[in-house]
């Protein structure tokens, strides 16, 4: 019985379907259970493999028209669409074929959940930083001892915004750098890791009451998370992009 519950929770965690409180609690279990971490890693690998290699087949035109058809009595509908019964049977059988677009959406959702969880977890533990310094020339060398990449470390030129320091965290199984800023009573986490994606404009999302911005620049993926208001958050994103 416990094994079944663990499996359900593990799948919900990897798919990004947990509530924030449950996710934080499950992450504590992961930290203490090497076997559970290994199972999570295997499940993520399977998800990645399916997303990259599984074939995607669009529904045949007749089947799409059937889905859009107005409701009718069962007898009329069956009579009219009897030639499509084999196609419907095939569609049911093909349900095991994964929609790659849906998987990408689930991956993005899972990443946003992990970003927010990291931000909240740091605040709850009152340990949002590993190296406390407002000096970028102190923070950047520290990252060099912790990571296999060198993230840019700069202070956004905004009055009232200060660099508190940095920490190392894990997002989607990868080690990432996190710069921690403070503006008034609010903190903002700036996540960075290497990416092969070309430079891109920021995209914004609202997740569980927190604002998230994501963009790519200079071979780095950037994610900014905070509960700042919309105007202050947009200003900080612009400053981070100009600096980064």
SVG drawing of the C-alpha trace seen along z (x, -y; Angstrom):
<svg xmlns="http://www.w3.org/2000/svg" viewBox="-31 -55 68 57">
<polyline fill="none" stroke="black" stroke-width="0.4" points="0.0,0.0 2.8,-2.4 4.7,-1.5 1.7,-2.4 1.4,-5.8 5.1,-6.4 4.8,-5.7 1.8,-8.1 3.7,-10.8 6.8,-10.2 5.0,-10.5 3.1,-13.6 6.5,-15.2 8.2,-14.5 5.2,-15.7 5.0,-18.9 1.5,-18.2 2.1,-18.5 0.9,-21.4 3.7,-23.5 3.5,-22.3 3.4,-18.6 6.3,-19.3 8.5,-20.8 7.7,-17.8 8.5,-15.3 11.8,-17.1 12.7,-16.5 12.0,-12.8 14.2,-12.8 17.1,-14.4 17.0,-11.7 16.3,-8.7 18.9,-7.8 16.7,-5.0 13.9,-7.5 16.2,-10.0 17.4,-7.3 13.8,-6.4 13.1,-10.1 16.2,-10.4 15.2,-7.3 11.7,-8.6 13.0,-11.9 15.3,-10.1 12.4,-8.1 10.3,-11.3 13.2,-13.0 13.7,-10.0 10.0,-9.8 9.9,-13.6 12.9,-13.4 12.3,-10.2 8.7,-9.2 6.7,-9.6 3.8,-12.0 0.9,-11.3 -1.8,-13.8 -5.4,-12.6 -6.8,-11.8 -9.1,-14.5 -12.2,-12.3 -11.5,-11.8 -11.0,-15.5 -14.3,-16.2 -16.0,-13.7 -14.7,-15.4 -16.1,-18.7 -19.5,-17.2 -22.6,-18.4 -24.1,-15.9 -26.7,-13.5 -28.6,-10.5 -26.4,-7.4 -28.3,-5.6 -27.9,-8.4 -24.3,-9.0 -23.3,-5.4 -25.1,-5.0 -23.5,-8.1 -20.0,-7.4 -19.9,-3.6 -17.1,-3.7 -15.0,-5.5 -15.2,-2.7 -11.8,-1.3 -10.3,-4.7 -11.8,-5.2 -10.4,-1.9 -7.0,-2.9 -7.2,-6.2 -7.9,-4.4 -5.0,-2.1 -2.7,-5.1 -3.5,-6.8 -0.2,-5.3 1.7,-7.5 2.8,-10.6 1.9,-14.1 5.4,-15.7 3.9,-19.2 2.1,-18.2 5.3,-16.9 7.0,-20.2 4.2,-21.9 4.5,-19.6 8.3,-20.2 7.8,-24.0 5.2,-23.6 7.5,-21.4 10.4,-23.8 8.2,-26.7 7.1,-24.7 10.7,-23.9 11.8,-27.5 9.0,-28.7 9.7,-25.8 13.4,-26.8 12.5,-30.5 10.0,-29.6 12.2,-26.9 15.1,-29.4 12.8,-31.9 11.3,-29.4 14.6,-28.1 15.9,-31.7 18.9,-30.6 18.5,-32.1 22.3,-32.4 25.4,-30.3 27.9,-33.1 26.8,-36.4 28.3,-39.4 27.3,-42.4 30.6,-42.3 30.4,-40.6 34.1,-40.0 33.6,-37.8 30.4,-36.0 31.7,-35.1 34.9,-33.3 32.8,-31.4 30.6,-30.1 33.8,-29.0 34.5,-26.6 31.0,-25.1 30.0,-24.9 31.5,-23.7 30.4,-27.0 31.0,-30.7 27.7,-32.7 27.8,-36.4 27.5,-38.2 26.5,-41.9 24.4,-44.2 21.4,-45.6 21.7,-49.4 18.4,-50.2 18.2,-52.4 17.2,-50.4 18.2,-47.0 21.1,-45.2 22.9,-42.0 22.7,-39.8 24.9,-37.0 24.4,-33.7 23.7,-30.0 23.8,-26.8 20.5,-24.9 19.1,-22.2 16.5,-22.7 15.3,-19.8 18.2,-17.7 20.9,-20.2 23.1,-22.3 22.4,-26.0 23.6,-29.3 21.2,-31.6 21.9,-35.3 19.8,-36.7 18.7,-40.4 16.7,-42.4 14.4,-45.3 12.8,-46.7 11.1,-43.8 11.1,-41.6 13.8,-39.2 14.3,-38.1 16.1,-34.9 18.0,-35.0 18.7,-31.5 21.4,-30.9 22.7,-27.8 24.3,-27.1 22.1,-26.6 22.5,-26.0 19.5,-28.2 19.9,-31.4 19.2,-34.8 15.5,-35.4 13.2,-38.1 11.8,-37.5 8.5,-35.6 6.5,-36.1 4.4,-33.8 2.5,-33.9 2.9,-30.8 1.3,-30.4 1.4,-34.1 5.0,-34.6 6.2,-36.3 8.6,-34.4 10.6,-35.7 12.6,-33.5 15.0,-34.4 18.3,-33.3 21.4,-35.5 25.1,-34.9 24.7,-31.1 23.0,-31.3 19.4,-30.5 18.0,-33.1 15.0,-32.7 13.9,-35.4 11.5,-34.7 10.0,-37.2 6.8,-38.5 7.6,-42.1 4.7,-44.0 4.4,-43.9 6.2,-47.3 9.1,-46.6 9.5,-43.1 9.6,-44.3 12.2,-47.0 14.4,-44.3 14.1,-42.0 15.2,-44.9 18.1,-45.7 19.2,-42.0 19.0,-41.7 21.1,-44.8 23.6,-43.7 23.6,-40.1"/>
</svg>
